[in-house]
Amino acid sequence: MKIVLKNGVLQELMEQYDLSVYGLAEKLEVAPTTIYRIMNGSRGLGNDMIAKLLNTFALSEADFDKLFILQTELPKGNSKEVI
């Protein structure tokens, strides 16, 4: 399983909290490039980052599904997604 960020929801939350990528990076104590990489999917989400994102936007663990998707990864060699 892979945890994927819902970019549209993140962008809505950033607007609600009046945060730019730089402002969010500052709150999360990471470099802005880290936020960009998370948003474009080139960087995975660890437990610490998930917790920081939930806390920053006052979301509980029960709200996990609002901001993240659990995605099943296919074994190597399989290029077609199973629906």
N, C-alpha and C positions, 0 to 999 in steps of 0.2 A: 504494500500500500504506500501511496505517496500523498502527501498533503499539499494541496494546491490552493493558492490564494485567489479569491474572487476579486479580480481587479476593479470591476465596476463598483462593487460594494465598497472596496477600500477608497476609491476616488470619491464616492458619495460621502463617506465618513470624513475624509480629509476636508471636503468642502464644508460639512457641518461644523467641524472643529476649527475651521479657518487655518488649515495646515498645508503648507507646500511640502514638496518632497524634502526640502532642506529642513523645514520645521519638524516634520515627522522624524527625520533622521536624528535631529538633535534630541527630541524626546526619547527616542529609543536608544540613544547613545551609540549610534553606528554612523558610518560614512554615508553620504547621500548615494554613492554608487551602489551600496548594499541594497538600498531601497529600490533603485532602478533595476538591479539584477533580480530581486525578488519579484518585482512587478512583471518583468519580461520572461520569467520562468527559468533564467539561467542559474539561479541560486535557490537551493532548497530551503525549507523552513524547519529549523530545529525547535525543540521544546521551549527554549528560552525566548526565541523570537515570537513564537505563537503566544506565549504568556504575556510578553510585552505589548504585542498588538492588541490583545484582548483587554489588558489593563488600560492602555492609552485611550481606548474608545469606550471605556466603562462597560465592557461586555463580560458576561459571566461564562463559565465553561459550558453552560446550557445553551449559550448563543453561538457556540463553535460553528455550527452549520450556516450561520448567517454570513460568515467571513471566509470560511474554508470549505474545500471539497476533498473528500477522500477518494483518490483515484487509484484504480487497480492497474498495476504495471504488467505488461505482457512479458513473457519470457523472451530472452534474446532470440532473434530470428523470426519472430512473429511481427509482421508489420500491420496487420489488420486489427482494428479495435473490435472487441467483443461487446455487443449491446445486449 
